[in-house]
Amino acid sequence: MKNVEAKQKEKIQNLKMLPKHIILVRHGESEGNKDTSAYSTIPDHKISLTEHGRAQARLAASRLRDLISSHGSSQDWRVYFYVSPYERTRSTLREIGKSFSKKRVIGVREECRIREQDFGNFQVEERMKATKETREKFGRFFYRFPEGESAADVFDRVSSFLESLWRDIDLNRLNNDPSQDLNLIIISHGLASRVFLMKWFKWTVEQFERLYNPGNCEIRVMELGRGGEYSLAIHHTDEELREWGLSPEMIEDQKWRINANKTDLNDHCKWYLNSFFDNELDSDEDVKEEDIDSDDDSKDIFLDTDS
């Protein structure tokens, strides 16, 4: 009985060390969003916010503060910011920062791994239009822009960032006081936010291809569930999740995560099992030997060194 109580106390303590929210924020409207020709004369990382983009950031700041202060277990909450090094994300953070007093902010870190997808250097408008049409035919995730990156490349560096993020949390490098609610706010870009969620929730490439970019200063809120897993379905409605491109199966998964224990996750990602294995074969007896090709030629397939 004591061991059970000790484990329960340890679980509660571990949950207290986890961030209450992990919030993804896309930057406000930029000069490039307003007029794509800007990319042909201004380096992508130097593209600035429009006045409307700054106003969007201030409005997002108000929403963020209301969300954090009203949806936590403690009124003694804190925030930690990660921000892309691009001018438009840094400017978005400057506007958001005006709504948070210094005592509420544990820290800020500029993080290069959550920067925008690299489309090459200066972007010639007509050439970029043709390139994006080719991307639609090839597939959004694997298509690599000439002299730039694919979404798969962005996935790799965002995955590396996520590993670092978890080490920061596990080792309490963020100086989190367990009596306070910790909230992580990641100010980044549309694609980086989508691949962040893809990596976190183990979405497939096919599922990623159906997702839509968040709008400027739109917010994606991952909230900590009762069992220690994060879910988008705590803060966001089914309608919102559908608008983002989540399938009914993905939405059900988000709802399941509200009460899920982290140890249950390996058994829950059914879309992987159902994609590669016949779910009607529940036991060895269901596998018919006659369905297995015993042709001796099949043994040679692994000896072909020409491919």
C-alpha positions as CSV (number, residue, x, y, z in Angstrom):
1,M,0.0,0.0,0.0
2,K,2.9,2.4,0.8
3,N,4.5,1.6,-2.5
4,V,1.3,2.5,-4.3
5,E,0.9,5.8,-2.4
6,A,4.6,6.6,-3.0
7,K,4.2,6.0,-6.8
8,Q,1.0,8.2,-6.8
9,K,2.9,11.0,-5.0
10,E,5.8,10.7,-7.5
11,K,3.3,10.8,-10.4
12,I,1.7,14.0,-9.0
13,Q,5.1,15.6,-8.5
14,N,6.2,14.7,-12.1
15,L,3.0,16.2,-13.5
16,K,3.6,19.4,-11.6
17,M,7.0,19.7,-13.3
18,L,5.5,19.5,-16.7
19,P,4.3,22.7,-18.5
20,K,0.6,23.3,-18.2
21,H,0.4,24.5,-21.8
22,I,2.7,24.3,-24.8
23,I,1.4,27.0,-27.2
24,L,2.4,27.5,-30.8
25,V,2.0,31.0,-32.3
26,R,2.5,31.9,-35.9
27,H,4.0,35.4,-36.5
28,G,1.8,38.3,-37.4
29,E,1.1,39.5,-41.0
30,S,4.5,40.2,-42.7
31,E,5.4,42.3,-45.6
32,G,5.9,39.1,-47.5
33,N,2.4,37.9,-46.6
34,K,1.0,41.2,-47.9
35,D,3.1,41.3,-51.1
36,T,5.0,38.2,-52.2
37,S,7.3,40.4,-54.4
38,A,9.1,41.5,-51.2
39,Y,10.9,38.1,-51.2
40,S,12.7,39.0,-54.4
41,T,14.5,42.0,-52.9
42,I,14.6,41.4,-49.1
43,P,16.2,38.3,-47.5
44,D,13.5,36.1,-46.0
45,H,14.9,36.4,-42.4
46,K,14.7,40.2,-42.7
47,I,11.0,40.5,-43.8
48,S,9.3,42.6,-41.2
49,L,5.7,42.8,-39.8
50,T,3.1,45.2,-41.3
51,E,1.3,47.5,-38.9
52,H,-1.6,45.1,-39.1
53,G,0.7,42.3,-38.1
54,R,1.8,44.2,-35.0
55,A,-1.9,44.8,-34.1
56,Q,-2.5,41.0,-34.6
57,A,0.4,40.3,-32.2
58,R,-1.0,42.6,-29.5
59,L,-4.4,40.9,-29.8
60,A,-2.8,37.5,-29.6
61,A,-1.0,38.7,-26.4
62,S,-4.3,39.5,-24.8
63,R,-5.7,36.1,-25.8
64,L,-2.6,34.3,-24.5
65,R,-2.7,36.1,-21.1
66,D,-6.4,35.4,-20.7
67,L,-5.9,31.7,-21.6
68,I,-3.0,31.2,-19.2
69,S,-4.4,33.1,-16.3
70,S,-7.9,31.5,-16.5
71,H,-7.1,27.9,-17.4
72,G,-4.4,27.0,-14.9
73,S,-4.5,25.3,-11.5
74,S,-2.5,28.1,-9.9
75,Q,-2.7,31.9,-10.2
76,D,1.0,32.0,-9.7
77,W,1.9,31.2,-13.3
78,R,5.0,31.7,-15.4
79,V,5.9,31.7,-19.1
80,Y,9.0,30.8,-21.0
81,F,9.3,31.8,-24.7
82,Y,11.1,30.2,-27.6
83,V,11.3,32.3,-30.7
84,S,12.5,31.9,-34.3
85,P,15.4,34.3,-35.2
86,Y,13.5,35.8,-38.1
87,E,12.6,39.5,-37.8
88,R,8.9,38.9,-38.1
89,T,8.9,36.4,-35.3
90,R,11.1,38.5,-33.0
91,S,8.8,41.5,-33.7
92,T,5.8,39.4,-32.9
93,L,7.4,38.5,-29.5
94,R,8.2,42.1,-28.8
95,E,4.5,43.0,-29.2
96,I,3.4,40.0,-27.1
97,G,5.9,40.8,-24.4
98,K,4.1,44.0,-23.7
99,S,1.3,42.1,-22.0
100,F,3.6,40.1,-19.6
101,S,5.4,41.6,-16.6
102,K,9.0,40.6,-16.0
103,K,8.1,38.6,-12.9
104,R,5.9,36.3,-15.1
105,V,8.6,35.6,-17.6
106,I,11.2,32.9,-16.6
107,G,13.2,33.4,-19.8
108,V,13.4,33.7,-23.6
109,R,15.5,31.7,-26.0
110,E,16.1,32.4,-29.7
111,E,16.0,29.0,-31.4
112,C,17.3,28.6,-35.0
113,R,15.8,25.1,-35.4
114,I,12.2,26.5,-35.5
115,R,12.9,29.0,-38.3
116,E,11.0,29.2,-41.5
117,Q,11.4,26.6,-44.2
118,D,14.3,27.7,-46.4
119,F,13.0,28.4,-50.0
120,G,16.5,29.4,-51.3
121,N,17.9,32.9,-51.3
122,F,16.1,35.8,-53.1
123,Q,12.8,34.4,-54.5
124,V,11.9,35.4,-58.1
125,E,8.1,35.6,-58.0
126,E,7.3,33.9,-61.3
127,R,9.9,31.2,-60.7
128,M,8.6,30.6,-57.2
129,K,5.0,30.3,-58.5
130,A,6.0,27.6,-61.0
131,T,8.1,25.8,-58.3
132,K,5.1,25.7,-55.9
133,E,3.0,24.2,-58.7
134,T,5.6,21.4,-59.1
135,R,5.5,20.9,-55.3
136,E,1.8,20.2,-55.4
137,K,2.4,17.4,-58.0
138,F,5.4,16.0,-56.1
139,G,4.0,16.1,-52.6
140,R,4.3,18.9,-50.0
141,F,6.3,16.9,-47.4
142,F,9.1,15.5,-49.5
143,Y,9.5,18.2,-52.2
144,R,12.8,20.1,-51.7
145,F,13.0,23.7,-53.1
146,P,16.0,24.3,-55.3
147,E,18.8,25.6,-53.0
148,G,16.3,25.3,-50.1
149,E,14.6,22.7,-47.9
150,S,11.8,20.2,-47.9
151,A,9.2,19.9,-45.2
152,A,11.0,16.7,-44.3
153,D,14.2,18.7,-43.7
154,V,12.3,21.1,-41.4
155,F,10.8,18.0,-39.6
156,D,14.4,16.8,-38.9
157,R,15.5,20.0,-37.2
158,V,12.2,20.5,-35.4
159,S,12.6,17.0,-34.1
160,S,16.0,17.9,-32.7
161,F,14.6,20.9,-31.1
162,L,11.9,18.8,-29.4
163,E,14.5,16.5,-28.0
164,S,16.3,19.5,-26.5
165,L,13.0,20.8,-25.2
166,W,12.3,17.6,-23.3
167,R,15.8,17.6,-21.8
168,D,15.2,21.2,-20.6
169,I,12.0,20.0,-19.0
170,D,13.4,16.8,-17.5
171,L,16.5,18.5,-16.0
172,N,14.5,21.6,-15.0
173,R,16.8,23.9,-16.9
174,L,13.8,26.3,-17.2
175,N,13.9,26.8,-13.4
176,N,10.3,25.8,-13.0
177,D,8.9,26.0,-9.5
178,P,6.4,23.1,-9.2
179,S,4.1,25.4,-7.2
180,Q,3.7,27.6,-10.3
181,D,2.0,26.7,-13.6
182,L,4.7,26.8,-16.4
183,N,3.6,27.7,-19.9
184,L,5.8,27.4,-22.9
185,I,5.1,29.7,-25.8
186,I,6.8,29.0,-29.1
187,I,6.7,31.8,-31.7
188,S,7.5,30.4,-35.1
189,H,6.1,29.9,-38.6
190,G,3.3,28.0,-40.3
191,L,5.2,25.0,-41.6
192,A,7.4,24.7,-38.5
193,S,4.3,24.6,-36.3
194,R,2.7,21.9,-38.4
195,V,5.7,19.6,-38.3
196,F,6.1,20.3,-34.6
197,L,2.6,18.8,-34.1
198,M,3.3,16.0,-36.6
199,K,6.3,14.9,-34.6
200,W,4.7,15.3,-31.2
201,F,1.5,13.4,-32.1
202,K,3.2,10.8,-34.4
203,W,1.1,11.9,-37.4
204,T,2.0,10.2,-40.7
205,V,3.1,12.0,-43.9
206,E,-0.3,11.4,-45.4
207,Q,-1.9,13.0,-42.4
208,F,0.5,16.0,-42.6
209,E,-0.4,16.5,-46.3
210,R,-4.0,17.3,-45.3
211,L,-3.1,19.9,-42.7
212,Y,-3.6,23.7,-43.3
213,N,-1.3,26.5,-42.2
214,P,-2.4,28.5,-39.1
215,G,-3.3,32.1,-39.9
216,N,-1.1,35.0,-38.8
217,C,-0.9,35.1,-35.0
218,E,-3.2,32.1,-34.8
219,I,-2.7,30.0,-31.7
220,R,-2.5,26.2,-31.3
221,V,-2.8,25.2,-27.6
222,M,-1.5,21.8,-26.3
223,E,-2.8,21.4,-22.8
224,L,-1.7,18.9,-20.2
225,G,-4.2,16.2,-19.6
226,R,-4.9,14.3,-16.4
227,G,-2.6,11.4,-17.2
228,G,0.4,13.4,-18.3
229,E,-0.3,13.6,-22.0
230,Y,-1.0,16.7,-24.1
231,S,-4.1,17.3,-26.2
232,L,-5.3,19.9,-28.6
233,A,-8.9,18.9,-27.8
234,I,-9.0,20.4,-24.3
235,H,-8.8,24.0,-25.5
236,H,-10.0,23.6,-29.2
237,T,-13.3,22.4,-30.5
238,D,-13.9,19.6,-33.0
239,E,-14.9,22.2,-35.6
240,E,-11.5,24.0,-35.2
241,L,-9.6,20.8,-35.4
242,R,-11.5,19.8,-38.6
243,E,-10.7,23.3,-40.1
244,W,-7.0,22.7,-39.5
245,G,-7.3,19.4,-41.5
246,L,-7.4,16.8,-38.8
247,S,-9.4,13.7,-39.8
248,P,-12.1,12.2,-37.5
249,E,-9.5,9.5,-36.4
250,M,-7.0,12.2,-35.4
251,I,-9.7,14.1,-33.5
252,E,-10.6,11.0,-31.6
253,D,-7.0,10.5,-30.7
254,Q,-6.8,14.0,-29.3
255,K,-9.9,13.3,-27.2
256,W,-8.3,10.1,-25.9
257,R,-5.2,11.9,-24.9
258,I,-7.1,14.1,-22.4
259,N,-7.2,11.2,-19.9
260,A,-4.4,9.0,-21.3
261,N,-1.3,7.9,-19.4
262,K,1.9,8.3,-21.3
263,T,2.6,4.6,-21.0
264,D,-0.5,3.8,-23.0
265,L,0.6,5.6,-26.2
266,N,2.5,2.8,-27.8
267,D,-0.6,0.7,-28.0
268,H,-2.8,3.5,-29.2
269,C,-1.4,4.7,-32.6
270,K,-3.7,2.4,-34.6
271,W,-3.2,4.2,-37.9
272,Y,0.3,2.7,-38.1
273,L,-0.8,-0.9,-37.4
274,N,-3.8,-0.6,-39.6
275,S,-1.7,0.7,-42.5
276,F,0.7,-2.2,-42.6
277,F,-1.0,-5.2,-41.0
278,D,-4.3,-7.0,-41.5
279,N,-6.3,-6.2,-38.5
280,E,-8.5,-9.3,-39.1
281,L,-5.6,-11.6,-38.3
282,D,-5.9,-11.7,-34.5
283,S,-3.9,-14.9,-33.9
284,D,-1.3,-17.1,-35.5
285,E,-4.1,-19.6,-36.4
286,D,-5.7,-16.9,-38.6
287,V,-2.6,-16.8,-40.8
288,K,-3.0,-19.4,-43.6
289,E,0.1,-21.1,-44.7
290,E,-1.0,-21.2,-48.3
291,D,-1.0,-17.4,-48.4
292,I,2.8,-17.4,-47.8
293,D,4.8,-17.7,-51.0
294,S,7.4,-20.4,-50.4
295,D,9.0,-20.0,-53.8
296,D,12.8,-20.5,-53.5
297,D,13.4,-17.5,-55.7
298,S,12.2,-15.2,-52.9
299,K,15.3,-16.1,-51.0
300,D,17.4,-14.4,-53.6
301,I,15.8,-11.0,-53.2
302,F,18.2,-9.9,-50.5
303,L,21.2,-10.9,-52.6
304,D,20.6,-8.2,-55.3
305,T,23.3,-5.6,-54.8
306,D,22.6,-3.6,-57.9
307,S,19.8,-1.4,-56.4
